Amino acid sequence: MAEQEEAPKKKAKAKAEEKESKTSVRSYKEGIEAEKQKMNAYSKKFSSNIKTLQADIKKHSKDMNEAAIKNMSDKVGKFKKDIKDQIKENKEAAAHMADNVKYFTSEINKQKKDFKEYTKQFQG
C-alpha cells in the first residue's frame, strides 16, 4: 500500500518537474526575447546617435568652411586694396619724378643758354 501511495506522489513529482522544466525553458526564451528587444532598442539608439553625430560633423564642417572663406575673402580684399594703394602711390611718384626731370631739363637748358650767351662775348 505504501507503494500505491507513493506512485501518485511520484507522478505528481514528475509532473511538477516537467512543468518546472517547461517553465524554465519558457523563462529562458522570454529572457532571450527581452534581451533581443533591449539590443534592438540600443541598436536603434546607437544608429540615431551616429546619424546625429554625422549631421553635426557635416554642419560644423560647413560652418568652418564658410568662416574660412569669409576670412580669406576679407584678407584678399585687403590685399587688393593694398595693391591699388601701392599702384596709386607709384603713379604719383612717377609723376613727381617726371616733373623733377622736366625741372632739371629746363635748368640744364637755361644753363646752356646762359653759357652760350657768355661764350658769345669771347667769340666776337
Buried (B, 14 or more C-beta within 10 A) or exposed (E): EEEEEEEEEEEEEEEEEEEEEEEEEEEEEEEEEEEEEEEEEEEEEEEEEEEEEEEEEEEEEEEEEEEEEEEEEEEEEEEEEEEEEEEEEEEEEEEEEEEEEEEEEEEEEEEEEEEEEEEEEEEE
